[in-house]
Structure formats: C-alpha cells, structure tokens
Amino acid sequence: MTRTNRLSTRGIAAALCSLPLFAACAIAQSASAQTSITEPQTAPTISTDPIAFGPDAPFATEIYNFFVQDEVFTPTDCRTVFTGSSSIRFWFNLDDDFPGLNALNRGFGGSEITHVIGYFDFLLTKHQPREIIFYAGENDLNAGASPADVAERFSVFLDMKTERLGDAPVYFLSIKPSFSRFAELDAQSEANALIKSVAETRDDLIFVDIATPMMDGDVPKPIFISDQLHMNLDGYAIWSEILRPLLADPNRPKRSGC
C-alpha cells in the first residue's frame, strides 16, 4: 500500500491544498466536506446522574431552602407534589387554589427538565407523592432545545418516575404562551403535541392543556406581570380552573398505596 493510499480524505485535502492547483484544492475540500457530513451523528446523552449539591450547583439557594423545609417539616408520603420551573415556584396561592389537597410546591428558578431529572430524588422520591403536577420544558426551548429534545427529556423523566415511584400519575401542564416568548409559540405547540401523543398511550400520564385558554385569538391574554413572562393571579386562576376538577375526582389515578 502506498503512502498516498494510506492518507485519509482530510489528509488528501491538506496535501492538495499545499500545491498551486486551486481547482484540485476545491475538489479535495469538497470531498472532505462530504465525508464529514455523512459521518454518523451521536445524539447527546441525557444524564440521569444526581446533581451534586454545593454552592455552585444549579439553583443552589432554592434547593437548600427545600432541604431546610424537609428538615423542619418531615416529609410525608402521598402528597400532591407540584414541581418544575418558576411558573410552579410563583404559584403562591397553591393551598388556596387546592384546599384539602395537602399540596407541596417544589418549583424552582428557571429550571429545565434536565434540572428536575438531576434533582429527582430530592424533589420527588423522598416525598413518595400520590401524584405529580409537572411544568417544565418552556425554558428548555428558550435555551435552544428543539421540541423533539423536550419530548425526549420528558421521556427520561417518565422512565425515572416509573423506576422510583411506580404508577404515580404525572399531570403534564402544557407549555404556556406568553408575550415575552411569543416568537417560540410554534415550537411550544409542537412540543405540546409530541407530549400529548405520549399521554394518549400511557395510563400514568395526563396531558393538561392550559395553553389554549390562555390565548385570546392569536395572542396571549393580558394575564402577566410586568416581565410579560410570568403570570399574575388571573393566569393562575385559569390553571386552577382547569386542574381543580381533575384533582378533585375521587376516581382519578393515584400511586398504588395512596
């Protein structure tokens, strides 16, 4: 085998480009580019490793606050746990909206689904919830994830839920529209549709459409605080009106043993 035959496509490209043969250089570079394009692409792995808690951990202050709450108030099984991003975190009147439900708020910061996965045992496993109300995915899209990425991340979350919490039902609150992220409305709708299709195949996943009633025709209703991203009480009233009858149904699915 000659030395030329042992050269890779990229090596040939480099060798030809060193000669004053511009046409040959262009051809060789084209061949190299085609080789690169056809190389198989590996999808990024979604880690299920716990996030190591410390001062530099994501949302460390809020997670530490949860830790203190759990030290002061010993976790009890079979509560309804609300978790996800800031739209859950800022649901300040959760107990008023769902009296008698013994709801626990575990929403934090601008979290993405991957953060909920990383803190899964701390947020959920230690509380052994009767049911989980989940809102996340909006920040994933805003950070550059595709709708398919959001659906895949949520699938990993569901796998963890099944492994650790069995048949505990998950209520997925659809990704909400807002004026601040109106340019992402199509991507939000696509992600919602993907997860809704999953819910149609699983008894432990309930898709809750809170996006449609938040719209006034083609634009969101004026139900936001000054940042035009987070909701005021009128926005939460819409969520409560839709979710309350589902959680008040005595025959709704619950985790076995609750």
Backbone torsions as a table, in degrees:
resi	resn	phi	psi	omega
1	MET	NA	129.7	-179.0
2	THR	-77.6	165.9	179.4
3	ARG	-63.0	-36.2	-179.5
4	THR	-62.5	-40.6	-180.0
5	ASN	-65.3	-25.4	-178.7
6	ARG	-83.1	-11.6	-179.9
7	LEU	-70.7	142.0	173.3
8	SER	-74.1	170.4	177.0
9	THR	-57.9	-41.0	179.9
10	ARG	-66.7	-35.4	178.5
11	GLY	-64.9	-41.5	177.5
12	ILE	-60.6	-42.9	-179.7
13	ALA	-59.4	-43.9	-178.5
14	ALA	-65.9	-41.2	-178.8
15	ALA	-64.2	-44.8	-178.5
16	LEU	-67.2	-36.9	-177.7
17	CYS	-68.2	-17.4	179.2
18	SER	-79.3	-10.2	179.5
19	LEU	-96.1	156.5	178.4
20	PRO	-81.0	45.5	179.8
21	LEU	-117.9	85.7	-170.9
22	PHE	-65.5	-35.1	179.5
23	ALA	-65.3	-45.4	178.9
24	ALA	-61.9	-37.0	179.6
25	CYS	-62.6	-44.2	-179.0
26	ALA	-62.9	-42.0	179.5
27	ILE	-63.6	-44.3	-178.1
28	ALA	-65.0	-41.4	179.0
29	GLN	-63.7	-38.1	177.9
30	SER	-61.9	-43.2	179.1
31	ALA	-63.4	-39.8	179.0
32	SER	-63.9	-42.1	-179.6
33	ALA	-63.6	-40.5	179.9
34	GLN	-63.9	-38.8	177.9
35	THR	-61.4	-41.0	-179.1
36	SER	-65.2	-41.4	-178.1
37	ILE	-64.0	-36.6	-175.1
38	THR	-84.8	-5.2	177.6
39	GLU	-66.3	136.2	-178.5
40	PRO	-62.1	137.0	179.2
41	GLN	-99.6	131.0	-179.7
42	THR	-96.2	125.2	179.2
43	ALA	-66.6	142.1	179.7
44	PRO	-63.4	140.7	179.4
45	THR	-77.9	137.0	176.5
46	ILE	-93.0	108.7	-174.9
47	SER	-70.8	138.5	173.2
48	THR	-108.7	10.7	177.6
49	ASP	-67.2	140.7	176.7
50	PRO	-61.7	143.1	174.2
51	ILE	-73.1	126.6	179.3
52	ALA	-71.8	117.8	-176.1
53	PHE	-78.1	137.1	177.9
54	GLY	-176.2	180.0	-177.2
55	PRO	-57.2	-29.1	-177.2
56	ASP	-98.9	5.6	179.4
57	ALA	-69.0	151.9	177.0
58	PRO	-57.5	131.0	176.6
59	PHE	56.6	39.8	-172.9
60	ALA	-57.9	-41.2	-177.2
61	THR	-62.8	-44.3	-178.9
62	GLU	-69.7	-39.8	179.0
63	ILE	-65.3	-39.0	177.3
64	TYR	-64.0	-37.5	176.7
65	ASN	-60.5	-40.5	176.0
66	PHE	-63.4	-40.7	179.3
67	PHE	-58.4	-44.6	179.8
68	VAL	-64.9	-42.5	178.1
69	GLN	-57.8	-42.5	-178.6
70	ASP	-70.2	-25.5	175.2
71	GLU	-74.7	-38.8	-178.4
72	VAL	-76.9	-45.3	-179.3
73	PHE	-112.8	104.4	-176.9
74	THR	-57.3	126.1	180.0
75	PRO	-56.3	140.0	176.5
76	THR	-121.6	149.0	-177.7
77	ASP	-73.8	160.5	167.9
78	CYS	68.1	31.8	169.8
79	ARG	-90.9	165.9	172.8
80	THR	-93.1	115.5	-176.0
81	VAL	-103.0	123.7	173.7
82	PHE	-96.5	124.6	-179.0
83	THR	-140.7	162.7	-179.4
84	GLY	134.8	-144.3	-170.6
85	SER	-94.5	-160.4	-169.5
86	SER	-65.6	-22.9	176.4
87	SER	-65.7	-26.0	170.4
88	ILE	-82.4	-44.7	-178.7
89	ARG	-53.9	-41.4	-175.8
90	PHE	-88.5	11.8	176.6
91	TRP	-81.8	74.1	-171.1
92	PHE	-68.9	-26.5	-178.1
93	ASN	-102.8	34.0	-177.3
94	LEU	-58.4	-44.6	-179.2
95	ASP	-65.3	-35.4	178.1
96	ASP	-70.0	-36.2	-179.0
97	ASP	-73.7	-27.3	-178.0
98	PHE	-132.3	65.8	-178.3
99	PRO	-64.2	139.8	178.3
100	GLY	82.7	-4.4	-177.6
101	LEU	-85.0	-16.7	-176.8
102	ASN	56.9	48.4	-175.7
103	ALA	-72.5	148.3	176.7
104	LEU	-123.4	124.9	-178.2
105	ASN	-93.9	117.9	176.8
106	ARG	-128.0	42.1	172.6
107	GLY	-87.8	146.4	-177.0
108	PHE	-149.7	129.4	170.2
109	GLY	45.5	-150.9	176.6
110	GLY	-93.9	46.6	-171.6
111	SER	-67.4	151.7	172.4
112	GLU	-106.1	171.5	-179.7
113	ILE	-58.1	-36.0	-179.3
114	THR	-63.3	-30.8	177.0
115	HIS	-71.7	-38.8	176.5
116	VAL	-63.1	-38.6	176.4
117	ILE	-62.9	-45.8	-177.3
118	GLY	-64.7	-30.7	179.3
119	TYR	-104.7	18.8	-171.1
120	PHE	-53.7	-52.4	-175.1
121	ASP	-64.1	-37.0	-179.3
122	PHE	-71.0	-41.2	-177.6
123	LEU	-77.5	-35.8	-167.7
124	LEU	-124.6	-52.1	-172.6
125	THR	-57.7	-41.8	-177.1
126	LYS	-67.8	-16.7	-179.9
127	HIS	-100.9	-10.0	177.9
128	GLN	41.9	61.1	-171.7
129	PRO	-67.5	152.8	173.0
130	ARG	-70.4	-36.9	-179.9
131	GLU	-157.5	157.2	-177.2
132	ILE	-122.1	127.9	173.7
133	ILE	-103.7	118.2	-167.2
134	PHE	-117.8	125.2	170.8
135	TYR	-133.7	107.0	174.4
136	ALA	-163.6	164.3	-177.4
137	GLY	122.2	-30.7	179.6
138	GLU	-62.6	-45.7	179.9
139	ASN	-69.2	-29.1	176.2
140	ASP	-60.5	-48.3	179.7
141	LEU	-62.3	-43.2	-179.0
142	ASN	-63.4	-28.6	179.5
143	ALA	-85.2	-1.6	175.9
144	GLY	112.9	-2.3	177.0
145	ALA	-68.9	149.2	176.4
146	SER	-85.8	164.1	174.2
147	PRO	-55.3	-38.5	177.7
148	ALA	-64.6	-37.5	176.2
149	ASP	-60.6	-44.1	-180.0
150	VAL	-61.1	-45.4	179.1
151	ALA	-62.4	-39.3	179.9
152	GLU	-68.5	-41.7	177.5
153	ARG	-62.0	-41.9	179.5
154	PHE	-67.3	-33.4	175.8
155	SER	-61.6	-40.8	177.1
156	VAL	-63.8	-41.6	176.4
157	PHE	-58.8	-44.5	-179.7
158	LEU	-63.4	-39.0	177.5
159	ASP	-61.6	-41.5	177.7
160	MET	-64.6	-41.1	178.6
161	LYS	-59.5	-45.5	-179.6
162	THR	-64.2	-41.4	-179.3
163	GLU	-64.9	-41.5	-172.1
164	ARG	-98.6	-29.2	-173.2
165	LEU	-126.1	11.4	173.8
166	GLY	59.7	-125.1	-172.6
167	ASP	-92.5	15.7	177.1
168	ALA	-55.2	125.4	-177.8
169	PRO	-75.0	147.8	176.7
170	VAL	-115.7	125.7	174.7
171	TYR	-99.9	108.5	180.0
172	PHE	-88.9	111.3	175.4
173	LEU	-79.2	123.0	-174.2
174	SER	-58.7	151.9	179.7
175	ILE	-63.3	128.5	-170.9
176	LYS	-86.3	151.2	171.7
177	PRO	-82.8	158.6	173.7
178	SER	-158.3	162.6	177.1
179	PHE	-69.6	-36.6	-177.9
180	SER	-62.6	-34.8	-177.4
181	ARG	-119.8	35.8	-177.2
182	PHE	-63.0	-30.3	179.4
183	ALA	-65.1	-16.9	-178.9
184	GLU	-97.9	9.9	-174.9
185	LEU	-58.8	-42.8	-179.5
186	ASP	-63.8	-44.0	178.8
187	ALA	-64.5	-38.9	177.0
188	GLN	-61.9	-44.1	-179.4
189	SER	-64.1	-38.8	179.8
190	GLU	-67.0	-43.6	177.8
191	ALA	-62.6	-42.4	177.8
192	ASN	-60.3	-42.3	-179.3
193	ALA	-64.2	-39.2	179.2
194	LEU	-63.4	-44.2	-177.7
195	ILE	-74.2	-33.9	174.9
196	LYS	-60.5	-39.0	179.5
197	SER	-65.5	-33.5	176.0
198	VAL	-67.5	-41.5	-179.1
199	ALA	-61.0	-29.3	-180.0
200	GLU	-70.4	-10.2	-178.3
201	THR	-112.1	-1.7	-174.8
202	ARG	-128.9	136.3	177.2
203	ASP	-78.1	-18.4	-176.1
204	ASP	-100.1	12.5	178.5
205	LEU	-130.3	123.3	178.7
206	ILE	-116.5	118.4	177.9
207	PHE	-86.1	124.5	-177.5
208	VAL	-115.0	112.1	-177.6
209	ASP	-81.6	99.1	174.0
210	ILE	-101.7	-6.9	-177.3
211	ALA	-74.6	-45.9	-176.2
212	THR	-58.0	-49.2	-179.7
213	PRO	-71.1	-8.3	175.7
214	MET	-86.1	-5.3	-178.6
215	MET	-99.9	145.7	173.0
216	ASP	-117.9	89.8	-172.9
217	GLY	72.0	-119.4	-176.4
218	ASP	-97.3	1.8	-177.6
219	VAL	-130.6	157.5	177.5
220	PRO	-66.0	153.4	173.9
221	LYS	-71.0	157.4	179.5
222	PRO	-79.3	73.8	-173.6
223	ILE	-126.1	34.0	-174.9
224	PHE	-123.3	155.8	172.4
225	ILE	-76.8	-173.4	-169.4
226	SER	-62.5	-24.4	179.2
227	ASP	-76.8	-6.1	178.9
228	GLN	60.1	21.4	178.8
229	LEU	-122.7	-48.2	-179.2
230	HIS	-93.1	149.9	-170.9
231	MET	-86.1	153.7	167.8
232	ASN	-92.2	-172.2	-176.7
233	LEU	-63.0	-29.0	178.0
234	ASP	-65.7	-35.9	176.8
235	GLY	-66.5	-45.7	179.0
236	TYR	-66.5	-27.7	176.2
237	ALA	-63.8	-36.6	176.6
238	ILE	-64.2	-47.0	179.4
239	TRP	-60.1	-44.8	-177.5
240	SER	-64.7	-41.6	-178.2
241	GLU	-61.2	-34.5	-179.3
242	ILE	-81.0	-41.1	-173.2
243	LEU	-82.4	-31.5	-173.8
244	ARG	-56.6	-49.5	-179.5
245	PRO	-63.9	-28.9	177.7
246	LEU	-66.9	-41.3	-177.3
247	LEU	-84.1	-12.3	176.9
248	ALA	-89.0	-10.3	-178.8
249	ASP	-71.5	116.1	-178.9
250	PRO	-65.5	-18.8	-178.6
251	ASN	-98.6	12.4	179.3
252	ARG	-68.8	157.5	178.7
253	PRO	-65.4	144.4	178.4
254	LYS	-141.8	160.4	176.6
255	ARG	-65.4	136.8	179.7
256	SER	-55.2	132.0	-179.4
257	GLY	97.3	-7.4	179.3
258	CYS	-103.9	NA	NA
